[in-house]
């Protein structure tokens, strides 16, 4: 199992929909993981997708409430 697969599995485990880079306001889903080369993945954080936008999980205290 490679690092990419491990990361995707962990993101699924914590309920994330993908990653986002808060400063660049970009995000990617687990089905289209890390498609861009515009940022360093180490600067990305776990994210949830709400209304077609990826938001940092840390900003969404109650993910299930935010998704409604």
N, CA and C of each residue as an Amber inpcrd file, in Angstrom:
protein
   204
   0.8500000  -1.1690000   0.0000000   0.0000000   0.0000000   0.0000000
   0.9050000   1.2440000   0.0000000   0.6180000   2.1760000  -0.9030000
   1.4570000   3.3730000  -0.9890000   0.9040000   4.5120000  -0.1290000
   1.6650000   5.5970000  -0.0130000   1.2940000   6.7210000   0.8490000
  -0.0130000   7.3690000   0.4120000  -0.2280000   7.4650000  -0.8740000
  -1.4640000   8.0600000  -1.3980000  -2.6850000   7.2670000  -0.9450000
  -2.6090000   5.9550000  -1.0600000  -3.7000000   5.0770000  -0.6410000
  -3.9330000   5.1780000   0.8550000  -2.8560000   5.2150000   1.6270000
  -2.9810000   5.3550000   3.0760000  -3.6620000   6.6690000   3.4590000
  -3.2890000   7.7420000   2.7950000  -3.8800000   9.0460000   3.0790000
  -5.3680000   9.0550000   2.7370000  -5.7270000   8.5250000   1.5970000
  -7.1330000   8.4710000   1.1950000  -7.9430000   7.6490000   2.1960000
  -7.4080000   6.5260000   2.6290000  -8.1120000   5.6800000   3.5960000
  -8.3100000   6.4060000   4.9190000  -7.3060000   7.1290000   5.3750000
  -7.4150000   7.8730000   6.6370000  -8.4340000   9.0080000   6.5010000
  -8.4350000   9.6970000   5.3820000  -9.4170000  10.7640000   5.1620000
 -10.8380000  10.2000000   5.2030000 -11.0440000   9.0500000   4.5860000
 -12.3600000   8.4040000   4.6310000 -12.7290000   8.0500000   6.0670000
 -11.7620000   7.5350000   6.8080000 -11.9710000   7.1100000   8.1900000
 -12.4430000   8.2640000   9.0770000 -11.9220000   9.4600000   8.8610000
 -12.2980000  10.6020000   9.6920000 -13.5110000  11.3610000   9.1380000
 -14.0480000  10.8860000   8.0090000 -15.2410000  11.4990000   7.4360000
 -14.9810000  12.6450000   6.4830000 -13.7500000  12.7830000   6.0220000
 -13.4110000  13.8570000   5.0830000 -13.8390000  13.4800000   3.6690000
 -14.1460000  14.4980000   2.8850000 -14.4960000  14.2990000   1.4750000
 -13.2970000  14.5070000   0.5580000 -12.2160000  15.0590000   1.1090000
 -11.0190000  15.3280000   0.3160000 -10.0800000  16.2370000   1.0710000
  -9.3630000  17.0460000   0.3150000  -8.3970000  17.9860000   0.8690000
  -8.7230000  19.3850000   0.3710000  -8.2470000  20.3910000   1.1040000
  -8.3180000  21.7510000   0.5960000  -7.0980000  22.5270000   1.0760000
  -6.8010000  23.5680000   0.3410000  -5.7100000  24.4860000   0.6960000
  -6.3820000  25.8070000   1.0330000  -6.5390000  26.1040000   2.3240000
  -7.2960000  27.2920000   2.7330000  -6.7950000  28.6030000   2.1240000
  -5.5010000  28.7930000   2.0210000  -4.9650000  30.0560000   1.4930000
  -5.2490000  30.2170000  -0.0030000  -5.2510000  29.1170000  -0.7340000
  -5.4900000  29.1720000  -2.1770000  -6.9520000  28.9660000  -2.5360000
  -7.7600000  28.6140000  -1.5310000  -9.1830000  28.3600000  -1.7330000
  -9.4420000  27.3330000  -2.8310000  -8.6830000  26.2530000  -2.7910000
  -8.9160000  25.1700000  -3.7400000  -9.1380000  23.8830000  -2.9560000
  -9.7050000  22.9050000  -3.6180000  -9.9410000  21.6330000  -2.9670000
 -10.0540000  20.5140000  -3.9760000  -9.8930000  19.3000000  -3.4830000
 -10.0270000  18.1350000  -4.3510000 -10.7120000  17.0220000  -3.5670000
 -11.5210000  16.2700000  -4.2780000 -12.2420000  15.1660000  -3.6680000
 -11.4290000  13.8900000  -3.6990000 -11.8790000  12.9180000  -2.9510000
 -11.1780000  11.6400000  -2.9000000 -11.2330000  10.9130000  -4.2430000
 -12.2380000  11.2220000  -5.0600000 -12.3560000  10.5850000  -6.3720000
 -11.4960000  11.2730000  -7.4350000 -11.0180000  12.4740000  -7.1390000
 -10.1500000  13.2280000  -8.0520000  -9.0250000  13.8250000  -7.2100000
  -8.3080000  12.9330000  -6.5450000  -7.3600000  13.3170000  -5.5110000
  -6.1070000  13.9750000  -6.0640000  -5.8010000  15.1420000  -5.5520000
  -4.5870000  15.8980000  -5.8760000  -4.4010000  16.0700000  -7.3920000
  -5.4070000  16.6610000  -8.0710000  -5.3040000  16.8080000  -9.5240000
  -4.3850000  17.9530000  -9.9620000  -4.2100000  18.9460000  -9.0940000
  -3.4270000  20.1160000  -9.5030000  -1.9930000  20.0250000  -9.0040000
  -1.1680000  20.7620000  -9.6360000   0.2390000  20.8320000  -9.2360000
   0.5540000  22.2290000  -8.6990000  -0.5060000  23.0120000  -8.3930000
  -0.3090000  24.4010000  -8.0060000   0.0640000  24.5910000  -6.5470000
  -0.0390000  23.5500000  -5.7400000   0.3150000  23.6990000  -4.3340000
   1.0120000  22.4350000  -3.8320000   1.6150000  22.5740000  -2.7050000
   2.2980000  21.4590000  -2.0480000   1.2710000  20.7200000  -1.1860000
   1.1380000  19.4280000  -1.3400000   0.1290000  18.6650000  -0.6060000
   0.3250000  18.7860000   0.9070000   1.5370000  19.0520000   1.3500000
   1.7800000  19.1930000   2.7870000   1.1340000  20.4530000   3.3550000
   0.6780000  21.3550000   2.4910000  -0.0070000  22.5690000   2.9370000
  -1.5240000  22.3900000   2.9450000  -2.0070000  21.2450000   2.5140000
  -3.4390000  20.9750000   2.4540000  -3.9360000  20.3920000   3.7780000
  -5.2380000  20.5440000   4.0080000  -5.8640000  20.0070000   5.2190000
  -7.0850000  19.1770000   4.8250000  -7.5120000  18.3150000   5.7490000
  -8.7110000  17.5170000   5.5290000  -9.8930000  18.4490000   5.3330000
 -10.7810000  18.0870000   4.4140000 -11.9000000  18.9690000   4.0720000
 -13.1960000  18.2010000   3.8870000 -14.2900000  18.9410000   4.0620000
 -15.6160000  18.4180000   3.7390000 -16.1600000  19.2530000   2.5830000
 -16.9870000  18.6340000   1.7780000 -17.5680000  19.3220000   0.6290000
 -18.9880000  19.7400000   0.9720000 -19.2130000  21.0420000   0.9380000
 -20.5290000  21.6010000   1.2370000 -20.8940000  22.5540000   0.1050000
 -22.0090000  22.2590000  -0.5550000 -22.4650000  23.0950000  -1.6740000
 -21.3720000  23.3160000  -2.7200000 -20.7360000  22.2500000  -3.1540000
 -19.7030000  22.2550000  -4.1970000 -18.3980000  22.9420000  -3.7900000
 -18.2350000  23.2580000  -2.5120000 -17.0300000  23.9240000  -2.0240000
 -16.3800000  23.0560000  -0.9530000 -15.0700000  22.9230000  -1.0240000
 -14.3430000  22.1860000  -0.0010000 -13.9340000  23.1440000   1.1080000
 -14.3430000  22.8190000   2.3360000 -14.0300000  23.6310000   3.5030000
 -13.2090000  22.8240000   4.4900000 -12.2510000  23.4550000   5.1640000
 -11.4550000  22.7240000   6.1580000 -12.3560000  22.1060000   7.2220000
 -12.1200000  20.8470000   7.5460000 -12.9170000  20.1730000   8.5660000
 -12.8450000  20.9160000   9.8890000 -11.7030000  21.4920000  10.1930000
 -11.5390000  22.1860000  11.4740000 -12.4610000  23.3990000  11.5780000
 -12.9330000  23.9200000  10.4400000 -13.8590000  25.0540000  10.4470000
 -15.3140000  24.6010000  10.5330000 -15.5460000  23.3160000  10.3830000
 -16.9010000  22.7630000  10.3980000 -17.0480000  21.8860000  11.6330000
 -17.4400000  22.4810000  12.7190000 -17.5030000  21.7630000  13.9940000
 -18.4680000  20.5730000  13.9330000 -19.5960000  20.7590000  13.3000000
 -20.5590000  19.6840000  13.1760000 -20.8190000  19.4390000  11.7000000
 -20.0640000  18.5260000  11.1330000 -20.1360000  18.2470000   9.7000000
 -21.5190000  17.8300000   9.2750000 -22.1690000  16.9710000  10.0310000
 -23.5040000  16.5010000   9.6270000 -24.4950000  17.6530000   9.5960000
 -24.3780000  18.5970000  10.5050000 -25.2550000  19.7660000  10.5070000
 -24.9760000  20.6730000   9.3150000 -23.7050000  20.8480000   8.9840000
 -23.3230000  21.7130000   7.8770000 -23.7690000  21.1460000   6.5420000
 -23.8520000  19.8540000   6.4130000 -24.2160000  19.2280000   5.1440000
 -25.7090000  19.2590000   4.8650000 -26.5230000  19.6190000   5.8360000
 -27.9800000  19.6210000   5.6510000 -28.4400000  20.8210000   4.8810000
